[in-house]
Amino acid sequence: MMRFTLPRDMYYGKGALEELKHIEGKKAVLVLGGGSMKKFGFVDKVLAYLKEAGIETTLIENVEPDPSVETVMKGAKVMREFEPDWIISMGGGSPIDAAKAMWVFYEYPDTTFEEIIQPFSFPTLRQKAKFIAIPSTSGTATEVTAFSVITDYSKGVKYPLADFNITPDIAIVDPELAETMPAKLVAHTGMDALTHAIEAYVSTLNSPFTDPLAIKAIQMVFRYLPDSYSGDMAAREQMHYAQCLAGQAFSNALLGITHSMAHKTGAAFSNGHIPHGCANAIYLPYVIKFNAANAMNRYADIARSVGITGSDEECVKGLCDKIDAYNVKLSIPKTLKEFGVLEKEFKEKVETIAELAVGDACTGSNPRPITPAEMEKLLTCTYYGTEVDF
């Protein structure tokens, strides 16, 4: 038996934020990132709508990019003191992911972070609060997924938390929020969305329910991302919907080793974080070439859906070439070396990173099994830009 889970309600379109007027409850906590939502007036809108609904609200602000375990625990403490019946998070993937994890420790204060690292091991939520997610970026789709990524900086490891319990109750997908994204963020989040959809389509858990969502998302990203990157707001709106479709697909079909590699390299190097979407964009063509031995026909399906023709092998090559061309358009480097990761540090850490990546929650649904030695070899290809031929 398989499962397909989405938020109870999704509200979308310009002005969808106004739906908050109709929420029934007494108290809400609003979890935010670094300040852009306040700067552009969206926080004031939310607070006004909630006030109109008769809901008292307090804020948890300044959730950092790649939120930490410490941030999660501090937020949960605020929630326990305020006792909200709604947890609302607005912004990019980071504040929404952090709020999902806070939710667990709000309702279950005695649970430890180590206890929820194991996928699908969460206690039953909604004992105290329900959850509303409002994305301002067009990539993570955390507003519709059963996932949250939290970083343990003491270990330099990102942990993808996975459980259907943390699928939001309500997603508000208002493209007006995405209009504020800078171009680099448009590029990284857009390629993250593409990776979500492609990995969902070739996942071992793909299904007739997830395939149409994944393919449509892929078609939309290839069509709209360049124009969205250039500042076309009509294209930006369509990308906001495309990433949400991709999220619905991967939340149920799961992902693959592109994400495993991104999770385990994002915080691993001394030259700074590799933004998640950027890491996915770098790794994706290499992973497709590795996985093609087991998923050639699925990748060929994707290629043909976006107008690439030829034999299965030619289609897979064409798909990789198309992704490479998009990375060039979006100023995304082709290799980790080009990104700026130091060669000496890469060589020192690659064996450990490979072992961690193989153990990542996303590896189990990858279409081709991979050993730590193979992962090390694949990561080395992504560092130097060498061909994947194993």
C-alpha positions in Angstrom: 0.0 0.0 0.0 1.2 3.5 -0.8 0.1 6.9 0.5 -0.6 10.3 -1.1 -0.9 13.3 1.2 -1.4 17.0 0.6 -2.5 20.0 2.6 -6.2 20.0 3.4 -6.6 23.3 1.5 -4.5 25.3 -1.0 -5.3 28.9 -1.8 -3.5 30.4 -4.7 -3.5 33.5 -6.9 -2.7 37.1 -6.3 -4.3 38.3 -3.1 -4.7 34.8 -1.7 -3.1 36.0 1.5 -6.5 37.6 2.4 -7.8 34.1 3.2 -6.2 34.6 6.6 -9.3 36.8 7.5 -11.4 33.6 7.6 -9.2 31.5 10.0 -10.9 30.4 13.1 -8.9 30.4 16.3 -7.7 32.4 19.3 -3.9 32.7 19.0 -1.3 32.4 16.3 2.5 32.5 16.2 4.0 33.9 13.0 7.5 32.5 12.1 9.6 34.7 9.8 13.0 34.9 8.3 15.4 37.8 8.0 13.1 40.7 7.4 12.1 40.9 3.7 8.5 40.0 4.4 8.3 42.9 6.9 10.2 45.2 4.5 7.7 44.6 1.7 4.7 45.1 3.9 3.5 41.5 4.0 3.8 41.1 7.7 1.6 44.1 8.3 -1.0 42.6 5.9 -0.9 39.2 7.8 -1.3 40.8 11.2 -4.2 43.0 9.9 -6.0 39.9 8.5 -5.5 37.9 11.6 -6.7 40.8 13.8 -9.8 40.9 11.6 -10.2 37.2 12.3 -10.0 37.9 16.0 -6.7 36.1 16.5 -4.0 37.4 18.8 -0.6 37.0 17.2 3.1 37.0 18.3 6.2 36.8 16.1 9.2 34.6 16.0 11.6 36.5 13.7 15.1 36.2 12.2 15.2 32.5 11.4 18.5 32.1 9.6 19.1 30.5 6.2 19.6 26.8 6.8 17.9 26.9 10.2 19.7 25.4 13.1 18.6 23.0 15.8 19.2 25.8 18.3 16.8 28.1 16.5 14.2 25.4 16.4 14.4 24.8 20.2 14.2 28.6 20.9 11.1 28.9 18.8 9.5 25.9 20.4 10.0 27.5 23.8 8.3 30.7 22.7 5.4 28.6 21.4 5.1 26.8 24.7 4.9 30.1 26.6 2.3 31.7 24.2 0.3 28.5 23.5 -1.0 29.2 19.9 -3.6 27.1 18.2 -2.2 28.2 14.8 1.4 28.1 13.7 1.8 30.3 10.6 5.1 30.6 8.8 5.8 33.0 5.9 8.9 33.4 3.8 11.4 31.1 2.1 12.0 27.5 2.9 14.1 28.2 6.0 11.4 29.8 8.3 8.8 27.3 7.1 11.1 24.4 7.7 12.1 25.7 11.1 8.4 26.3 12.1 7.6 22.7 11.2 10.3 21.4 13.5 9.3 23.9 16.2 5.8 22.5 16.0 7.0 19.1 17.1 8.8 20.4 20.2 6.0 22.7 21.0 3.6 19.8 21.3 6.2 17.3 22.6 8.7 19.1 24.8 10.4 16.0 26.0 11.2 14.7 22.4 14.8 15.1 21.3 16.1 16.1 17.9 17.8 12.8 17.6 14.5 11.0 18.0 13.0 12.6 14.9 15.9 12.2 12.5 14.7 8.8 11.5 12.2 9.3 8.6 8.5 9.0 9.4 9.1 8.6 13.2 7.3 11.7 14.4 4.7 11.7 17.2 1.1 12.6 16.2 0.8 16.3 15.8 -2.2 18.7 15.9 -2.7 18.1 19.6 -2.3 21.8 20.2 -2.0 23.6 16.9 -2.5 23.4 13.1 -0.1 24.8 10.5 -0.3 27.4 7.7 2.6 27.8 5.3 2.9 30.9 3.0 5.9 30.7 0.7 7.7 33.8 -0.7 10.2 31.8 -2.8 9.6 29.5 -5.7 11.6 26.3 -5.0 11.4 24.4 -1.8 7.6 23.8 -1.9 7.8 23.2 1.8 4.3 24.6 2.0 2.9 21.3 0.6 5.5 18.8 1.7 6.1 16.3 4.5 9.7 17.6 4.8 11.8 20.0 6.8 15.6 20.5 6.5 17.4 21.4 9.8 21.1 21.9 10.2 23.3 20.7 13.1 26.2 23.1 12.8 28.2 21.2 15.5 28.4 18.4 13.0 28.2 20.4 9.7 25.3 18.2 8.6 21.8 19.0 7.2 19.1 16.6 8.3 16.1 16.2 6.1 13.2 15.5 8.5 10.4 13.5 6.9 7.0 12.7 8.2 3.4 13.2 6.9 2.6 14.8 10.2 4.4 18.0 9.2 2.5 18.4 5.9 0.8 21.8 6.5 -2.9 22.0 6.9 -3.2 25.0 4.7 -0.9 26.4 2.0 -1.3 29.9 0.7 0.5 30.3 -2.6 0.3 34.0 -3.4 2.6 35.0 -6.2 2.8 38.6 -5.0 5.2 37.5 -2.4 7.5 35.9 -5.0 7.8 39.2 -6.9 10.3 40.4 -4.3 12.9 37.7 -5.0 16.3 38.8 -6.3 17.5 37.2 -9.5 20.0 34.9 -7.9 17.4 33.5 -5.6 15.0 33.1 -8.6 17.8 31.0 -10.3 18.6 28.8 -7.3 15.0 28.2 -6.2 13.9 27.5 -9.8 16.5 24.8 -10.3 15.6 23.4 -6.9 12.0 23.0 -8.2 13.3 21.4 -11.4 15.4 18.9 -9.4 12.4 18.1 -7.2 10.2 17.3 -10.2 12.9 15.2 -12.0 13.8 13.2 -9.0 10.2 12.6 -8.1 9.5 11.3 -11.7 12.4 8.8 -11.6 12.1 7.8 -7.9 11.4 4.2 -7.0 8.2 5.4 -5.4 6.8 7.3 -8.4 3.2 6.6 -9.1 0.2 7.5 -11.4 -0.6 10.2 -8.8 2.8 11.8 -8.8 3.9 11.5 -12.4 1.5 14.1 -13.9 2.4 16.6 -11.3 6.1 16.1 -11.9 5.9 16.3 -15.7 3.8 19.4 -15.6 6.2 21.1 -13.2 9.2 20.2 -15.4 7.5 21.7 -18.4 6.6 24.8 -16.6 10.1 25.3 -15.2 11.7 25.0 -18.5 9.2 27.3 -20.1 9.0 30.1 -17.4 12.3 30.1 -15.4 14.4 32.2 -17.8 11.8 34.9 -18.1 11.2 34.8 -14.4 14.9 35.3 -13.9 14.8 38.3 -16.2 12.1 39.9 -14.2 8.9 39.0 -16.0 6.3 38.9 -13.3 3.8 36.8 -15.3 6.5 34.1 -15.6 7.3 34.6 -11.9 3.7 33.8 -11.0 3.8 30.6 -13.1 7.1 29.5 -11.5 5.4 29.9 -8.1 2.8 27.4 -9.1 5.3 25.1 -10.9 7.4 24.7 -7.7 4.2 23.9 -5.8 3.3 21.1 -8.3 6.8 19.8 -8.0 6.5 19.8 -4.2 3.2 17.8 -4.3 5.0 15.2 -6.5 8.2 14.8 -4.4 6.4 14.9 -1.0 4.7 11.6 -2.1 7.3 10.0 -4.5 10.3 11.2 -2.5 13.6 12.2 -4.0 17.1 10.9 -4.9 20.8 11.3 -4.5 21.0 14.8 -6.0 19.3 15.9 -2.8 21.4 13.5 -0.7 24.6 15.2 -2.1 23.2 18.7 -1.6 22.2 18.0 2.0 25.6 16.7 2.9 27.7 19.3 1.1 25.7 22.4 1.8 27.4 23.2 5.2 30.5 21.1 4.8 33.1 23.5 3.4 34.9 26.4 5.0 34.3 28.8 2.0 30.7 29.2 3.1 27.4 27.5 2.4 26.5 26.1 -1.0 22.9 27.3 -1.4 20.7 24.3 -1.7 19.2 25.1 -5.1 22.6 25.9 -6.5 24.0 22.6 -5.2 21.1 20.7 -6.8 21.7 22.5 -10.1 25.4 21.6 -10.1 24.8 17.9 -9.2 21.7 17.1 -11.3 23.3 16.4 -14.7 26.0 14.2 -13.1 23.3 12.3 -11.2 21.2 11.8 -14.3 24.1 10.2 -16.1 24.8 7.9 -13.1 21.1 6.9 -12.7 20.5 6.4 -16.5 21.7 2.8 -16.2 18.5 2.1 -14.2 16.1 4.8 -15.3 16.9 5.5 -19.0 13.3 5.3 -20.1 12.0 7.6 -17.3 14.6 10.3 -18.1 13.7 9.9 -21.8 10.1 10.5 -21.0 11.0 13.7 -19.3 13.2 14.8 -22.3 10.4 14.1 -24.8 7.9 16.0 -22.7 9.9 19.1 -23.3 10.5 18.6 -27.0 13.8 16.7 -27.1 13.8 13.9 -29.7 15.9 10.8 -30.6 16.7 7.5 -29.1 16.5 7.1 -25.3 20.2 7.6 -25.0 20.0 10.7 -27.2 17.1 12.1 -25.1 19.0 11.6 -21.9 22.0 13.4 -23.3 19.8 16.2 -24.6 18.2 16.6 -21.2 21.6 16.9 -19.5 22.6 19.4 -22.2 19.5 21.4 -21.6 20.1 21.6 -17.9 23.7 22.6 -18.4 22.5 25.4 -20.8 20.0 26.6 -18.2 22.8 26.7 -15.5 24.9 28.8 -17.8 21.9 31.2 -18.4 21.3 31.4 -14.7 25.0 32.0 -13.8 25.2 28.7 -11.9 28.7 27.1 -11.8 29.2 23.7 -13.5 31.5 22.2 -10.8 32.2 22.5 -7.0 35.7 23.7 -8.0 34.2 26.6 -10.0 31.9 27.3 -7.0 35.0 27.9 -4.9 35.4 24.8 -2.8 39.1 24.3 -2.1 40.7 21.2 -3.6 42.6 20.3 -0.5 39.6 20.5 1.7 37.4 18.6 -0.8 39.9 15.7 -0.9 40.1 15.7 2.9 36.4 15.5 3.4 35.0 13.7 0.3 35.1 10.2 1.8 33.2 11.2 4.9 30.7 13.3 2.9 30.1 10.3 0.6 29.3 8.0 3.5 26.9 10.6 5.0 25.2 11.1 1.6 24.6 7.4 1.1 23.0 7.4 4.5 20.8 10.4 3.7 17.0 9.9 3.8 16.7 10.7 0.1 19.1 7.9 -1.1 16.6 5.1 -0.5 14.3 6.1 -3.3 17.0 6.8 -5.8 16.5 4.6 -8.9 20.1 3.3 -8.9 21.6 2.0 -5.6 24.9 3.6 -4.7 27.8 2.6 -2.5 30.0 5.0 -0.5 32.9 4.3 -3.0 30.6 5.1 -5.9 29.3 8.2 -4.2 32.9 9.4 -3.6 33.6 8.9 -7.3 30.4 10.8 -8.3 31.2 13.7 -6.0 34.7 13.8 -7.5 33.1 14.1 -11.0 31.1 17.1 -9.7 34.3 18.7 -8.3 36.4 18.5 -11.5 33.7 18.3 -14.1 34.8 14.9 -15.4 32.4 12.5 -17.1 30.3 9.9 -15.2 31.1 6.6 -16.8 30.5 3.9 -14.1 
